[in-house]
Structures are given as C-alpha cells and as structure tokens.
Amino acid sequence: MGIRQSARRIFSRLTASKSAGAQSTTPPPDELLVAGLRAGDPGAFESLLAKYEARMYRLALGITRNSADAEEVCQDVFLMVLKSIGEFEGKSSLGTWIYRIATNAALMKIRGKARSVELPWDEVLPRFSQEGSHLTPVPDWSKDPEAALLQTELRTVLGQALEELPGEYRAVVLLRDVEGLPTDEAANALGLTVPALKARLHRGRLFLRGRLGEYAEKRGRLTPKGIAE
C-alpha cells in the first residue's frame, strides 16, 4: 500500500514538470528496477518513472492526441506496472513490456470515443496495379531538405494526418518512427508478428506521405523528406 501512495504522490509532482528536461541522475538497470518494485521500494518506482514516464506519455499523447487522456493513460500504465510486476517474466525487455501496456491502454481510451471524421481507410491509401506498382505517383522526397519538416505549418499537417490514421496504424508508426523501437521489439509490444507490423507500417507511412504530398501540391512546394518508404 505504501508504494501505491508514493506512486500517486510522485505522479502529482511530475505532472507539473512534464517538460522539465532530462533527469540529473541515471536510473538503475532494469533488473534492479524490477527487483526494487517487487520488494515494494518507492525509490525504485521513482526511478522507473524517471526512465520511462516521458516516453510513455509521448506515446500515449501520440495515440490519443489529447493531453488529458494521455495523462490518464500514463497514470493507469504505471499503476498497472506496479500491480503486475510480479507477473513480469523477463521474456522481453522491461521497456517493451511497458510499451505494450501503454499502447493497449491508449488504444482502449480512443476506442470508446466517437471520431469526428470516419475515413474509408482503403480509399485514402495509394492504389496499386496487379503487378504491385503505384497507379498514382507517390511524391519522391529524396531531394528535399529534411529541415523543412520542422516548419510549424508542416508539423500541423503531419499531426492532422496522424489523427486520421486508425489507432492501430498510428501506434505502429509512433513506435517505429518516433520512439525508434526495432521492428521485433515494436511487434512484441503490439502483439503482432513482424510481417504484420511491417505491413501496417508500410500502409501507415504511405498514407502520411500521401497527405503531405497533397499539402505540397496545394501549396506549390516541395514535399519534405522525413517519412521513409
């Protein structure tokens, strides 16, 4: 019970400093964190948050697209970690295990909410011929300056495009292209096979490229580099 109370107290403090920057101390290795959590050490929980809280909040925010929902998801995730740490078998890394809990919690959060716009998913993806080639050209971004993606206007377009992605596809793109998880770890975190994850990632990237390509055509600009094929 003491560690649960400590957890809520730590959450309250961290909520006010979400963007405070990197921690001054290096968290201990995951094996020590797991041992400390199982022993009920509040310090281990604080170290766990120092190491993973910012990442899980960023993932939850990327999936839910709502800061209040992301905050709730983040709290639920780490309280679930406390509750279930005895069941952690170490078959995957601690981080992958927490990513899986966070992804599931965030997806459950958005599934209960009505979307303002429901997109016919198959209609907005690029079309392919029977031979597998694109029926309509996908913009080639290879010659464009990567720095262009940092422009506020383009960030807004990309954010809107992410919102249009179904949650399951958005989670894949975020884990691979934002969090930088290796393919096998991202697949493990999402409970997918590697081929299934690659298929979703490819479709998600194509959709984002298409949306940014439409923006570039409307604005008469080059499409920025930033989303891999």
Secondary structure in CASP SS format (residue, H / E / C, confidence):
PFRMAT SS
TARGET T0000
AUTHOR 0000-0000-0000
METHOD secondary structure of the structure
MODEL  1
M C 1.00
G H 1.00
I H 1.00
R H 1.00
Q H 1.00
S H 1.00
A H 1.00
R H 1.00
R H 1.00
I H 1.00
F H 1.00
S H 1.00
R H 1.00
L H 1.00
T H 1.00
A C 1.00
S C 1.00
K C 1.00
S C 1.00
A C 1.00
G C 1.00
A C 1.00
Q C 1.00
S C 1.00
T C 1.00
T C 1.00
P C 1.00
P C 1.00
P C 1.00
D H 1.00
E H 1.00
L H 1.00
L H 1.00
V H 1.00
A H 1.00
G H 1.00
L H 1.00
R H 1.00
A C 1.00
G C 1.00
D C 1.00
P H 1.00
G H 1.00
A H 1.00
F H 1.00
E H 1.00
S H 1.00
L H 1.00
L H 1.00
A H 1.00
K H 1.00
Y H 1.00
E H 1.00
A H 1.00
R H 1.00
M H 1.00
Y H 1.00
R H 1.00
L H 1.00
A H 1.00
L H 1.00
G H 1.00
I H 1.00
T H 1.00
R C 1.00
N C 1.00
S H 1.00
A H 1.00
D H 1.00
A H 1.00
E H 1.00
E H 1.00
V H 1.00
C H 1.00
Q H 1.00
D H 1.00
V H 1.00
F H 1.00
L H 1.00
M H 1.00
V H 1.00
L H 1.00
K H 1.00
S H 1.00
I H 1.00
G H 1.00
E H 1.00
F C 1.00
E C 1.00
G C 1.00
K C 1.00
S C 1.00
S C 1.00
L H 1.00
G H 1.00
T H 1.00
W H 1.00
I H 1.00
Y H 1.00
R H 1.00
I H 1.00
A H 1.00
T H 1.00
N H 1.00
A H 1.00
A H 1.00
L H 1.00
M H 1.00
K H 1.00
I H 1.00
R H 1.00
G C 1.00
K C 1.00
A C 1.00
R C 1.00
S C 1.00
V C 1.00
E C 1.00
L C 1.00
P C 1.00
W H 1.00
D H 1.00
E H 1.00
V H 1.00
L C 1.00
P C 1.00
R C 1.00
F E 1.00
S C 1.00
Q C 1.00
E C 1.00
G C 1.00
S C 1.00
H E 1.00
L C 1.00
T C 1.00
P C 1.00
V C 1.00
P C 1.00
D C 1.00
W C 1.00
S C 1.00
K C 1.00
D C 1.00
P C 1.00
E H 1.00
A H 1.00
A H 1.00
L H 1.00
L H 1.00
Q C 1.00
T H 1.00
E H 1.00
L H 1.00
R H 1.00
T H 1.00
V H 1.00
L H 1.00
G H 1.00
Q H 1.00
A H 1.00
L H 1.00
E H 1.00
E H 1.00
L C 1.00
P C 1.00
G H 1.00
E H 1.00
Y H 1.00
R H 1.00
A H 1.00
V H 1.00
V H 1.00
L H 1.00
L H 1.00
R H 1.00
D H 1.00
V H 1.00
E C 1.00
G C 1.00
L C 1.00
P C 1.00
T H 1.00
D H 1.00
E H 1.00
A H 1.00
A H 1.00
N H 1.00
A H 1.00
L H 1.00
G C 1.00
L C 1.00
T C 1.00
V H 1.00
P H 1.00
A H 1.00
L H 1.00
K H 1.00
A H 1.00
R H 1.00
L H 1.00
H H 1.00
R H 1.00
G H 1.00
R H 1.00
L H 1.00
F H 1.00
L H 1.00
R H 1.00
G H 1.00
R H 1.00
L H 1.00
G H 1.00
E H 1.00
Y H 1.00
A H 1.00
E H 1.00
K H 1.00
R H 1.00
G C 1.00
R C 1.00
L C 1.00
T C 1.00
P C 1.00
K C 1.00
G C 1.00
I C 1.00
A C 1.00
E C 1.00
END
